[in-house]
Amino acid sequence: MTEGEISEIVEMAWCDDTSFDMIEAQTGLKEKDVIAIMRSHMKPSSFRMWRKRVSGRKTKHGDGDRSS
């Protein structure tokens, strides 16, 4: 995986409106894979803050059918 692809995944994971389902549809990566990428490419404190934000968040665990 290139640094550009990793950066795109990190950006999508930080975005509140992008669910893990949407990330999987675009990249083929499951939630556990995204978490592993975030863990390995972020400072530990930033990773903990991100996990706290997304844990249980409906927009991250939704059906990916959010249309604006």
CHARMM internal coordinates of N, CA and C (Angstrom, degrees):
IC EDIT
DIST 1 N 1 CA 1.4524
DIST 1 CA 1 C 1.5302
ANGL 1 N 1 CA 1 C 108.28
DIST 1 C 2 N 1.3271
ANGL 1 CA 1 C 2 N 116.38
DIHE 1 N 1 CA 1 C 2 N 133.40
DIST 2 N 2 CA 1.4625
ANGL 1 C 2 N 2 CA 120.49
DIHE 1 CA 1 C 2 N 2 CA -179.04
DIST 2 CA 2 C 1.5274
ANGL 2 N 2 CA 2 C 110.81
DIHE 1 C 2 N 2 CA 2 C -79.06
DIST 2 C 3 N 1.3314
ANGL 2 CA 2 C 3 N 114.86
DIHE 2 N 2 CA 2 C 3 N 162.85
DIST 3 N 3 CA 1.4689
ANGL 2 C 3 N 3 CA 119.56
DIHE 2 CA 2 C 3 N 3 CA 176.88
DIST 3 CA 3 C 1.5251
ANGL 3 N 3 CA 3 C 110.59
DIHE 2 C 3 N 3 CA 3 C -61.53
DIST 3 C 4 N 1.3218
ANGL 3 CA 3 C 4 N 117.08
DIHE 3 N 3 CA 3 C 4 N -34.77
DIST 4 N 4 CA 1.4681
ANGL 3 C 4 N 4 CA 120.95
DIHE 3 CA 3 C 4 N 4 CA 178.05
DIST 4 CA 4 C 1.5184
ANGL 4 N 4 CA 4 C 111.79
DIHE 3 C 4 N 4 CA 4 C -63.70
DIST 4 C 5 N 1.3311
ANGL 4 CA 4 C 5 N 116.28
DIHE 4 N 4 CA 4 C 5 N -43.00
DIST 5 N 5 CA 1.4718
ANGL 4 C 5 N 5 CA 120.66
DIHE 4 CA 4 C 5 N 5 CA 178.08
DIST 5 CA 5 C 1.5164
ANGL 5 N 5 CA 5 C 110.89
DIHE 4 C 5 N 5 CA 5 C -65.20
DIST 5 C 6 N 1.3261
ANGL 5 CA 5 C 6 N 116.10
DIHE 5 N 5 CA 5 C 6 N -41.49
DIST 6 N 6 CA 1.4659
ANGL 5 C 6 N 6 CA 120.08
DIHE 5 CA 5 C 6 N 6 CA 178.49
DIST 6 CA 6 C 1.5208
ANGL 6 N 6 CA 6 C 110.28
DIHE 5 C 6 N 6 CA 6 C -63.50
DIST 6 C 7 N 1.3301
ANGL 6 CA 6 C 7 N 116.65
DIHE 6 N 6 CA 6 C 7 N -43.44
DIST 7 N 7 CA 1.4716
ANGL 6 C 7 N 7 CA 120.73
DIHE 6 CA 6 C 7 N 7 CA 178.74
DIST 7 CA 7 C 1.5217
ANGL 7 N 7 CA 7 C 111.30
DIHE 6 C 7 N 7 CA 7 C -60.14
DIST 7 C 8 N 1.3325
ANGL 7 CA 7 C 8 N 116.44
DIHE 7 N 7 CA 7 C 8 N -40.23
DIST 8 N 8 CA 1.4661
ANGL 7 C 8 N 8 CA 120.75
DIHE 7 CA 7 C 8 N 8 CA 179.17
DIST 8 CA 8 C 1.5334
ANGL 8 N 8 CA 8 C 110.92
DIHE 7 C 8 N 8 CA 8 C -65.14
DIST 8 C 9 N 1.3219
ANGL 8 CA 8 C 9 N 116.94
DIHE 8 N 8 CA 8 C 9 N -41.61
DIST 9 N 9 CA 1.4650
ANGL 8 C 9 N 9 CA 121.07
DIHE 8 CA 8 C 9 N 9 CA 178.88
DIST 9 CA 9 C 1.5222
ANGL 9 N 9 CA 9 C 110.22
DIHE 8 C 9 N 9 CA 9 C -64.62
DIST 9 C 10 N 1.3353
ANGL 9 CA 9 C 10 N 117.05
DIHE 9 N 9 CA 9 C 10 N -44.28
DIST 10 N 10 CA 1.4655
ANGL 9 C 10 N 10 CA 120.99
DIHE 9 CA 9 C 10 N 10 CA 178.52
DIST 10 CA 10 C 1.5250
ANGL 10 N 10 CA 10 C 109.97
DIHE 9 C 10 N 10 CA 10 C -60.62
DIST 10 C 11 N 1.3187
ANGL 10 CA 10 C 11 N 116.80
DIHE 10 N 10 CA 10 C 11 N -43.04
DIST 11 N 11 CA 1.4699
ANGL 10 C 11 N 11 CA 120.92
DIHE 10 CA 10 C 11 N 11 CA 179.68
DIST 11 CA 11 C 1.5340
ANGL 11 N 11 CA 11 C 110.72
DIHE 10 C 11 N 11 CA 11 C -62.56
DIST 11 C 12 N 1.3415
ANGL 11 CA 11 C 12 N 116.82
DIHE 11 N 11 CA 11 C 12 N -44.93
DIST 12 N 12 CA 1.4634
ANGL 11 C 12 N 12 CA 119.80
DIHE 11 CA 11 C 12 N 12 CA 178.76
DIST 12 CA 12 C 1.5260
ANGL 12 N 12 CA 12 C 110.87
DIHE 11 C 12 N 12 CA 12 C -63.53
DIST 12 C 13 N 1.3247
ANGL 12 CA 12 C 13 N 116.76
DIHE 12 N 12 CA 12 C 13 N -39.69
DIST 13 N 13 CA 1.4616
ANGL 12 C 13 N 13 CA 120.60
DIHE 12 CA 12 C 13 N 13 CA -178.33
DIST 13 CA 13 C 1.5302
ANGL 13 N 13 CA 13 C 111.12
DIHE 12 C 13 N 13 CA 13 C -66.41
DIST 13 C 14 N 1.3271
ANGL 13 CA 13 C 14 N 117.81
DIHE 13 N 13 CA 13 C 14 N -34.54
DIST 14 N 14 CA 1.4634
ANGL 13 C 14 N 14 CA 120.89
DIHE 13 CA 13 C 14 N 14 CA 178.26
DIST 14 CA 14 C 1.5174
ANGL 14 N 14 CA 14 C 112.05
DIHE 13 C 14 N 14 CA 14 C -72.34
DIST 14 C 15 N 1.3180
ANGL 14 CA 14 C 15 N 117.37
DIHE 14 N 14 CA 14 C 15 N -28.29
DIST 15 N 15 CA 1.4640
ANGL 14 C 15 N 15 CA 121.79
DIHE 14 CA 14 C 15 N 15 CA -176.01
DIST 15 CA 15 C 1.5322
ANGL 15 N 15 CA 15 C 110.40
DIHE 14 C 15 N 15 CA 15 C -70.36
DIST 15 C 16 N 1.3155
ANGL 15 CA 15 C 16 N 116.40
DIHE 15 N 15 CA 15 C 16 N 125.16
DIST 16 N 16 CA 1.4665
ANGL 15 C 16 N 16 CA 121.14
DIHE 15 CA 15 C 16 N 16 CA -178.47
DIST 16 CA 16 C 1.5238
ANGL 16 N 16 CA 16 C 112.89
DIHE 15 C 16 N 16 CA 16 C -65.35
DIST 16 C 17 N 1.3162
ANGL 16 CA 16 C 17 N 117.69
DIHE 16 N 16 CA 16 C 17 N -27.02
DIST 17 N 17 CA 1.4649
ANGL 16 C 17 N 17 CA 120.62
DIHE 16 CA 16 C 17 N 17 CA -175.96
DIST 17 CA 17 C 1.5327
ANGL 17 N 17 CA 17 C 113.92
DIHE 16 C 17 N 17 CA 17 C -88.47
DIST 17 C 18 N 1.3339
ANGL 17 CA 17 C 18 N 117.21
DIHE 17 N 17 CA 17 C 18 N -2.04
DIST 18 N 18 CA 1.4567
ANGL 17 C 18 N 18 CA 120.84
DIHE 17 CA 17 C 18 N 18 CA -179.56
DIST 18 CA 18 C 1.5221
ANGL 18 N 18 CA 18 C 109.12
DIHE 17 C 18 N 18 CA 18 C -104.95
DIST 18 C 19 N 1.3308
ANGL 18 CA 18 C 19 N 116.24
DIHE 18 N 18 CA 18 C 19 N 111.49
DIST 19 N 19 CA 1.4665
ANGL 18 C 19 N 19 CA 120.09
DIHE 18 CA 18 C 19 N 19 CA -178.75
DIST 19 CA 19 C 1.5253
ANGL 19 N 19 CA 19 C 110.49
DIHE 18 C 19 N 19 CA 19 C -78.70
DIST 19 C 20 N 1.3285
ANGL 19 CA 19 C 20 N 115.78
DIHE 19 N 19 CA 19 C 20 N 163.46
DIST 20 N 20 CA 1.4603
ANGL 19 C 20 N 20 CA 120.38
DIHE 19 CA 19 C 20 N 20 CA 175.45
DIST 20 CA 20 C 1.5299
ANGL 20 N 20 CA 20 C 110.06
DIHE 19 C 20 N 20 CA 20 C -62.25
DIST 20 C 21 N 1.3167
ANGL 20 CA 20 C 21 N 117.09
DIHE 20 N 20 CA 20 C 21 N -32.67
DIST 21 N 21 CA 1.4671
ANGL 20 C 21 N 21 CA 120.65
DIHE 20 CA 20 C 21 N 21 CA 177.05
DIST 21 CA 21 C 1.5319
ANGL 21 N 21 CA 21 C 111.03
DIHE 20 C 21 N 21 CA 21 C -63.17
DIST 21 C 22 N 1.3175
ANGL 21 CA 21 C 22 N 116.35
DIHE 21 N 21 CA 21 C 22 N -40.50
DIST 22 N 22 CA 1.4587
ANGL 21 C 22 N 22 CA 120.49
DIHE 21 CA 21 C 22 N 22 CA 179.06
DIST 22 CA 22 C 1.5285
ANGL 22 N 22 CA 22 C 110.59
DIHE 21 C 22 N 22 CA 22 C -67.28
DIST 22 C 23 N 1.3314
ANGL 22 CA 22 C 23 N 116.21
DIHE 22 N 22 CA 22 C 23 N -39.90
DIST 23 N 23 CA 1.4688
ANGL 22 C 23 N 23 CA 120.24
DIHE 22 CA 22 C 23 N 23 CA 177.93
DIST 23 CA 23 C 1.5275
ANGL 23 N 23 CA 23 C 109.44
DIHE 22 C 23 N 23 CA 23 C -62.89
DIST 23 C 24 N 1.3300
ANGL 23 CA 23 C 24 N 116.59
DIHE 23 N 23 CA 23 C 24 N -42.38
DIST 24 N 24 CA 1.4632
ANGL 23 C 24 N 24 CA 120.04
DIHE 23 CA 23 C 24 N 24 CA 179.37
DIST 24 CA 24 C 1.5384
ANGL 24 N 24 CA 24 C 111.12
DIHE 23 C 24 N 24 CA 24 C -64.11
DIST 24 C 25 N 1.3199
ANGL 24 CA 24 C 25 N 116.64
DIHE 24 N 24 CA 24 C 25 N -40.45
DIST 25 N 25 CA 1.4655
ANGL 24 C 25 N 25 CA 120.28
DIHE 24 CA 24 C 25 N 25 CA 179.92
DIST 25 CA 25 C 1.5328
ANGL 25 N 25 CA 25 C 111.49
DIHE 24 C 25 N 25 CA 25 C -62.88
DIST 25 C 26 N 1.3243
ANGL 25 CA 25 C 26 N 116.05
DIHE 25 N 25 CA 25 C 26 N -36.31
DIST 26 N 26 CA 1.4703
ANGL 25 C 26 N 26 CA 120.02
DIHE 25 CA 25 C 26 N 26 CA -177.87
DIST 26 CA 26 C 1.5174
ANGL 26 N 26 CA 26 C 113.20
DIHE 25 C 26 N 26 CA 26 C -83.90
DIST 26 C 27 N 1.3475
ANGL 26 CA 26 C 27 N 117.13
DIHE 26 N 26 CA 26 C 27 N -33.85
DIST 27 N 27 CA 1.4659
ANGL 26 C 27 N 27 CA 119.87
DIHE 26 CA 26 C 27 N 27 CA -171.37
DIST 27 CA 27 C 1.5222
ANGL 27 N 27 CA 27 C 113.75
DIHE 26 C 27 N 27 CA 27 C -115.80
DIST 27 C 28 N 1.3424
ANGL 27 CA 27 C 28 N 117.01
DIHE 27 N 27 CA 27 C 28 N -18.86
DIST 28 N 28 CA 1.4568
ANGL 27 C 28 N 28 CA 120.26
DIHE 27 CA 27 C 28 N 28 CA -175.11
DIST 28 CA 28 C 1.5188
ANGL 28 N 28 CA 28 C 113.05
DIHE 27 C 28 N 28 CA 28 C 83.72
DIST 28 C 29 N 1.3339
ANGL 28 CA 28 C 29 N 117.29
DIHE 28 N 28 CA 28 C 29 N 2.00
DIST 29 N 29 CA 1.4606
ANGL 28 C 29 N 29 CA 121.57
DIHE 28 CA 28 C 29 N 29 CA -178.61
DIST 29 CA 29 C 1.5237
ANGL 29 N 29 CA 29 C 110.51
DIHE 28 C 29 N 29 CA 29 C -90.59
DIST 29 C 30 N 1.3136
ANGL 29 CA 29 C 30 N 116.57
DIHE 29 N 29 CA 29 C 30 N 130.65
DIST 30 N 30 CA 1.4579
ANGL 29 C 30 N 30 CA 121.62
DIHE 29 CA 29 C 30 N 30 CA 176.14
DIST 30 CA 30 C 1.5271
ANGL 30 N 30 CA 30 C 109.56
DIHE 29 C 30 N 30 CA 30 C -78.35
DIST 30 C 31 N 1.3335
ANGL 30 CA 30 C 31 N 116.06
DIHE 30 N 30 CA 30 C 31 N 166.68
DIST 31 N 31 CA 1.4657
ANGL 30 C 31 N 31 CA 121.16
DIHE 30 CA 30 C 31 N 31 CA -178.17
DIST 31 CA 31 C 1.5267
ANGL 31 N 31 CA 31 C 111.53
DIHE 30 C 31 N 31 CA 31 C -52.89
DIST 31 C 32 N 1.3334
ANGL 31 CA 31 C 32 N 117.20
DIHE 31 N 31 CA 31 C 32 N -44.02
DIST 32 N 32 CA 1.4710
ANGL 31 C 32 N 32 CA 120.00
DIHE 31 CA 31 C 32 N 32 CA -178.14
DIST 32 CA 32 C 1.5279
ANGL 32 N 32 CA 32 C 111.56
DIHE 31 C 32 N 32 CA 32 C -63.45
DIST 32 C 33 N 1.3389
ANGL 32 CA 32 C 33 N 117.13
DIHE 32 N 32 CA 32 C 33 N -32.03
DIST 33 N 33 CA 1.4620
ANGL 32 C 33 N 33 CA 121.27
DIHE 32 CA 32 C 33 N 33 CA 177.81
DIST 33 CA 33 C 1.5250
ANGL 33 N 33 CA 33 C 110.88
DIHE 32 C 33 N 33 CA 33 C -70.52
DIST 33 C 34 N 1.3351
ANGL 33 CA 33 C 34 N 116.34
DIHE 33 N 33 CA 33 C 34 N -40.97
DIST 34 N 34 CA 1.4664
ANGL 33 C 34 N 34 CA 121.04
DIHE 33 CA 33 C 34 N 34 CA 178.08
DIST 34 CA 34 C 1.5267
ANGL 34 N 34 CA 34 C 109.44
DIHE 33 C 34 N 34 CA 34 C -63.25
DIST 34 C 35 N 1.3217
ANGL 34 CA 34 C 35 N 116.72
DIHE 34 N 34 CA 34 C 35 N -42.69
DIST 35 N 35 CA 1.4678
ANGL 34 C 35 N 35 CA 120.98
DIHE 34 CA 34 C 35 N 35 CA 178.84
DIST 35 CA 35 C 1.5256
ANGL 35 N 35 CA 35 C 110.14
DIHE 34 C 35 N 35 CA 35 C -61.07
DIST 35 C 36 N 1.3231
ANGL 35 CA 35 C 36 N 117.31
DIHE 35 N 35 CA 35 C 36 N -42.40
DIST 36 N 36 CA 1.4728
ANGL 35 C 36 N 36 CA 121.15
DIHE 35 CA 35 C 36 N 36 CA 179.13
DIST 36 CA 36 C 1.5307
ANGL 36 N 36 CA 36 C 110.86
DIHE 35 C 36 N 36 CA 36 C -62.82
DIST 36 C 37 N 1.3446
ANGL 36 CA 36 C 37 N 116.88
DIHE 36 N 36 CA 36 C 37 N -41.14
DIST 37 N 37 CA 1.4660
ANGL 36 C 37 N 37 CA 120.23
DIHE 36 CA 36 C 37 N 37 CA 178.14
DIST 37 CA 37 C 1.5204
ANGL 37 N 37 CA 37 C 110.03
DIHE 36 C 37 N 37 CA 37 C -64.38
DIST 37 C 38 N 1.3224
ANGL 37 CA 37 C 38 N 116.29
DIHE 37 N 37 CA 37 C 38 N -45.59
DIST 38 N 38 CA 1.4641
ANGL 37 C 38 N 38 CA 119.97
DIHE 37 CA 37 C 38 N 38 CA 179.78
DIST 38 CA 38 C 1.5286
ANGL 38 N 38 CA 38 C 110.35
DIHE 37 C 38 N 38 CA 38 C -60.51
DIST 38 C 39 N 1.3156
ANGL 38 CA 38 C 39 N 117.14
DIHE 38 N 38 CA 38 C 39 N -42.84
DIST 39 N 39 CA 1.4678
ANGL 38 C 39 N 39 CA 121.45
DIHE 38 CA 38 C 39 N 39 CA -178.95
DIST 39 CA 39 C 1.5274
ANGL 39 N 39 CA 39 C 111.03
DIHE 38 C 39 N 39 CA 39 C -61.98
DIST 39 C 40 N 1.3243
ANGL 39 CA 39 C 40 N 116.51
DIHE 39 N 39 CA 39 C 40 N -40.77
DIST 40 N 40 CA 1.4599
ANGL 39 C 40 N 40 CA 119.01
DIHE 39 CA 39 C 40 N 40 CA -174.84
DIST 40 CA 40 C 1.5294
ANGL 40 N 40 CA 40 C 113.45
DIHE 39 C 40 N 40 CA 40 C -83.82
DIST 40 C 41 N 1.3263
ANGL 40 CA 40 C 41 N 118.14
DIHE 40 N 40 CA 40 C 41 N -13.88
DIST 41 N 41 CA 1.4602
ANGL 40 C 41 N 41 CA 120.51
DIHE 40 CA 40 C 41 N 41 CA -177.10
DIST 41 CA 41 C 1.5220
ANGL 41 N 41 CA 41 C 113.82
DIHE 40 C 41 N 41 CA 41 C -115.50
DIST 41 C 42 N 1.3198
ANGL 41 CA 41 C 42 N 117.01
DIHE 41 N 41 CA 41 C 42 N 10.70
DIST 42 N 42 CA 1.4655
ANGL 41 C 42 N 42 CA 120.60
DIHE 41 CA 41 C 42 N 42 CA 178.75
DIST 42 CA 42 C 1.5162
ANGL 42 N 42 CA 42 C 109.54
DIHE 41 C 42 N 42 CA 42 C -128.24
DIST 42 C 43 N 1.3267
ANGL 42 CA 42 C 43 N 115.52
DIHE 42 N 42 CA 42 C 43 N 156.78
DIST 43 N 43 CA 1.4565
ANGL 42 C 43 N 43 CA 119.33
DIHE 42 CA 42 C 43 N 43 CA 171.76
DIST 43 CA 43 C 1.5285
ANGL 43 N 43 CA 43 C 107.31
DIHE 42 C 43 N 43 CA 43 C -65.09
DIST 43 C 44 N 1.3332
ANGL 43 CA 43 C 44 N 117.56
DIHE 43 N 43 CA 43 C 44 N 148.47
DIST 44 N 44 CA 1.4738
ANGL 43 C 44 N 44 CA 119.68
DIHE 43 CA 43 C 44 N 44 CA -178.81
DIST 44 CA 44 C 1.5300
ANGL 44 N 44 CA 44 C 113.84
DIHE 43 C 44 N 44 CA 44 C -53.39
DIST 44 C 45 N 1.3174
ANGL 44 CA 44 C 45 N 117.77
DIHE 44 N 44 CA 44 C 45 N -40.48
DIST 45 N 45 CA 1.4679
ANGL 44 C 45 N 45 CA 119.70
DIHE 44 CA 44 C 45 N 45 CA -179.17
DIST 45 CA 45 C 1.5251
ANGL 45 N 45 CA 45 C 111.10
DIHE 44 C 45 N 45 CA 45 C -67.68
DIST 45 C 46 N 1.3238
ANGL 45 CA 45 C 46 N 117.56
DIHE 45 N 45 CA 45 C 46 N -37.43
DIST 46 N 46 CA 1.4692
ANGL 45 C 46 N 46 CA 121.18
DIHE 45 CA 45 C 46 N 46 CA 178.30
DIST 46 CA 46 C 1.5228
ANGL 46 N 46 CA 46 C 110.44
DIHE 45 C 46 N 46 CA 46 C -68.47
DIST 46 C 47 N 1.3305
ANGL 46 CA 46 C 47 N 116.32
DIHE 46 N 46 CA 46 C 47 N -39.84
DIST 47 N 47 CA 1.4579
ANGL 46 C 47 N 47 CA 119.93
DIHE 46 CA 46 C 47 N 47 CA 178.27
DIST 47 CA 47 C 1.5260
ANGL 47 N 47 CA 47 C 110.59
DIHE 46 C 47 N 47 CA 47 C -62.43
DIST 47 C 48 N 1.3404
ANGL 47 CA 47 C 48 N 117.31
DIHE 47 N 47 CA 47 C 48 N -45.08
DIST 48 N 48 CA 1.4738
ANGL 47 C 48 N 48 CA 120.42
DIHE 47 CA 47 C 48 N 48 CA 179.35
DIST 48 CA 48 C 1.5278
ANGL 48 N 48 CA 48 C 110.88
DIHE 47 C 48 N 48 CA 48 C -61.32
DIST 48 C 49 N 1.3358
ANGL 48 CA 48 C 49 N 116.48
DIHE 48 N 48 CA 48 C 49 N -40.96
DIST 49 N 49 CA 1.4685
ANGL 48 C 49 N 49 CA 120.27
DIHE 48 CA 48 C 49 N 49 CA 179.15
DIST 49 CA 49 C 1.5310
ANGL 49 N 49 CA 49 C 109.76
DIHE 48 C 49 N 49 CA 49 C -63.24
DIST 49 C 50 N 1.3381
ANGL 49 CA 49 C 50 N 117.39
DIHE 49 N 49 CA 49 C 50 N -43.56
DIST 50 N 50 CA 1.4638
ANGL 49 C 50 N 50 CA 121.31
DIHE 49 CA 49 C 50 N 50 CA 179.19
DIST 50 CA 50 C 1.5257
ANGL 50 N 50 CA 50 C 110.99
DIHE 49 C 50 N 50 CA 50 C -63.31
DIST 50 C 51 N 1.3362
ANGL 50 CA 50 C 51 N 117.65
DIHE 50 N 50 CA 50 C 51 N -45.62
DIST 51 N 51 CA 1.4696
ANGL 50 C 51 N 51 CA 120.62
DIHE 50 CA 50 C 51 N 51 CA -179.42
DIST 51 CA 51 C 1.5245
ANGL 51 N 51 CA 51 C 110.77
DIHE 50 C 51 N 51 CA 51 C -61.65
DIST 51 C 52 N 1.3197
ANGL 51 CA 51 C 52 N 116.56
DIHE 51 N 51 CA 51 C 52 N -40.41
DIST 52 N 52 CA 1.4646
ANGL 51 C 52 N 52 CA 119.83
DIHE 51 CA 51 C 52 N 52 CA 178.68
DIST 52 CA 52 C 1.5295
ANGL 52 N 52 CA 52 C 110.00
DIHE 51 C 52 N 52 CA 52 C -62.98
DIST 52 C 53 N 1.3414
ANGL 52 CA 52 C 53 N 117.16
DIHE 52 N 52 CA 52 C 53 N -39.74
DIST 53 N 53 CA 1.4665
ANGL 52 C 53 N 53 CA 121.59
DIHE 52 CA 52 C 53 N 53 CA -179.93
DIST 53 CA 53 C 1.5148
ANGL 53 N 53 CA 53 C 112.45
DIHE 52 C 53 N 53 CA 53 C -65.81
DIST 53 C 54 N 1.3322
ANGL 53 CA 53 C 54 N 117.87
DIHE 53 N 53 CA 53 C 54 N -42.58
DIST 54 N 54 CA 1.4606
ANGL 53 C 54 N 54 CA 120.08
DIHE 53 CA 53 C 54 N 54 CA -172.09
DIST 54 CA 54 C 1.5204
ANGL 54 N 54 CA 54 C 113.71
DIHE 53 C 54 N 54 CA 54 C -91.42
DIST 54 C 55 N 1.3106
ANGL 54 CA 54 C 55 N 118.22
DIHE 54 N 54 CA 54 C 55 N -16.54
DIST 55 N 55 CA 1.4607
ANGL 54 C 55 N 55 CA 119.91
DIHE 54 CA 54 C 55 N 55 CA -178.66
DIST 55 CA 55 C 1.5229
ANGL 55 N 55 CA 55 C 110.70
DIHE 54 C 55 N 55 CA 55 C -63.27
DIST 55 C 56 N 1.2987
ANGL 55 CA 55 C 56 N 115.78
DIHE 55 N 55 CA 55 C 56 N 119.44
DIST 56 N 56 CA 1.4533
ANGL 55 C 56 N 56 CA 120.84
DIHE 55 CA 55 C 56 N 56 CA 178.36
DIST 56 CA 56 C 1.5149
ANGL 56 N 56 CA 56 C 114.81
DIHE 55 C 56 N 56 CA 56 C 77.62
DIST 56 C 57 N 1.3094
ANGL 56 CA 56 C 57 N 118.69
DIHE 56 N 56 CA 56 C 57 N -0.56
DIST 57 N 57 CA 1.4672
ANGL 56 C 57 N 57 CA 122.31
DIHE 56 CA 56 C 57 N 57 CA -179.23
DIST 57 CA 57 C 1.5221
ANGL 57 N 57 CA 57 C 109.32
DIHE 56 C 57 N 57 CA 57 C -71.47
DIST 57 C 58 N 1.3043
ANGL 57 CA 57 C 58 N 117.30
DIHE 57 N 57 CA 57 C 58 N 123.47
DIST 58 N 58 CA 1.4632
ANGL 57 C 58 N 58 CA 121.31
DIHE 57 CA 57 C 58 N 58 CA -176.69
DIST 58 CA 58 C 1.5171
ANGL 58 N 58 CA 58 C 112.87
DIHE 57 C 58 N 58 CA 58 C -59.60
DIST 58 C 59 N 1.3266
ANGL 58 CA 58 C 59 N 117.82
DIHE 58 N 58 CA 58 C 59 N -37.83
DIST 59 N 59 CA 1.4656
ANGL 58 C 59 N 59 CA 119.16
DIHE 58 CA 58 C 59 N 59 CA -178.07
DIST 59 CA 59 C 1.5188
ANGL 59 N 59 CA 59 C 111.69
DIHE 58 C 59 N 59 CA 59 C -68.52
DIST 59 C 60 N 1.3228
ANGL 59 CA 59 C 60 N 118.54
DIHE 59 N 59 CA 59 C 60 N -24.00
DIST 60 N 60 CA 1.4609
ANGL 59 C 60 N 60 CA 121.09
DIHE 59 CA 59 C 60 N 60 CA 178.02
DIST 60 CA 60 C 1.5188
ANGL 60 N 60 CA 60 C 111.39
DIHE 59 C 60 N 60 CA 60 C -86.06
DIST 60 C 61 N 1.3191
ANGL 60 CA 60 C 61 N 117.30
DIHE 60 N 60 CA 60 C 61 N -25.28
DIST 61 N 61 CA 1.4561
ANGL 60 C 61 N 61 CA 120.80
DIHE 60 CA 60 C 61 N 61 CA -176.48
DIST 61 CA 61 C 1.5157
ANGL 61 N 61 CA 61 C 111.72
DIHE 60 C 61 N 61 CA 61 C -115.33
DIST 61 C 62 N 1.3220
ANGL 61 CA 61 C 62 N 116.28
DIHE 61 N 61 CA 61 C 62 N 20.12
DIST 62 N 62 CA 1.4507
ANGL 61 C 62 N 62 CA 121.19
DIHE 61 CA 61 C 62 N 62 CA -178.38
DIST 62 CA 62 C 1.5020
ANGL 62 N 62 CA 62 C 111.99
DIHE 61 C 62 N 62 CA 62 C -78.71
DIST 62 C 63 N 1.3108
ANGL 62 CA 62 C 63 N 114.58
DIHE 62 N 62 CA 62 C 63 N -169.37
DIST 63 N 63 CA 1.4647
ANGL 62 C 63 N 63 CA 119.60
DIHE 62 CA 62 C 63 N 63 CA -177.10
DIST 63 CA 63 C 1.5286
ANGL 63 N 63 CA 63 C 112.14
DIHE 62 C 63 N 63 CA 63 C -87.47
DIST 63 C 64 N 1.3427
ANGL 63 CA 63 C 64 N 117.31
DIHE 63 N 63 CA 63 C 64 N 2.09
DIST 64 N 64 CA 1.4582
ANGL 63 C 64 N 64 CA 119.69
DIHE 63 CA 63 C 64 N 64 CA 178.72
DIST 64 CA 64 C 1.5075
ANGL 64 N 64 CA 64 C 113.76
DIHE 63 C 64 N 64 CA 64 C 75.57
DIST 64 C 65 N 1.3220
ANGL 64 CA 64 C 65 N 117.74
DIHE 64 N 64 CA 64 C 65 N 12.04
DIST 65 N 65 CA 1.4684
ANGL 64 C 65 N 65 CA 122.48
DIHE 64 CA 64 C 65 N 65 CA -175.61
DIST 65 CA 65 C 1.5176
ANGL 65 N 65 CA 65 C 112.54
DIHE 64 C 65 N 65 CA 65 C -103.45
DIST 65 C 66 N 1.3183
ANGL 65 CA 65 C 66 N 117.91
DIHE 65 N 65 CA 65 C 66 N 36.26
DIST 66 N 66 CA 1.4587
ANGL 65 C 66 N 66 CA 120.80
DIHE 65 CA 65 C 66 N 66 CA -178.04
DIST 66 CA 66 C 1.5169
ANGL 66 N 66 CA 66 C 109.04
DIHE 65 C 66 N 66 CA 66 C -85.54
DIST 66 C 67 N 1.2937
ANGL 66 CA 66 C 67 N 116.74
DIHE 66 N 66 CA 66 C 67 N 115.37
DIST 67 N 67 CA 1.4635
ANGL 66 C 67 N 67 CA 119.87
DIHE 66 CA 66 C 67 N 67 CA 177.20
DIST 67 CA 67 C 1.5099
ANGL 67 N 67 CA 67 C 109.04
DIHE 66 C 67 N 67 CA 67 C -117.37
DIST 67 C 68 N 1.3342
ANGL 67 CA 67 C 68 N 115.48
DIHE 67 N 67 CA 67 C 68 N 138.41
DIST 68 N 68 CA 1.4705
ANGL 67 C 68 N 68 CA 120.02
DIHE 67 CA 67 C 68 N 68 CA -177.61
DIST 68 CA 68 C 1.4995
ANGL 68 N 68 CA 68 C 110.87
DIHE 67 C 68 N 68 CA 68 C -107.01
END
COOR INIT
IC SEED 1 N 1 CA 1 C
IC BUILD
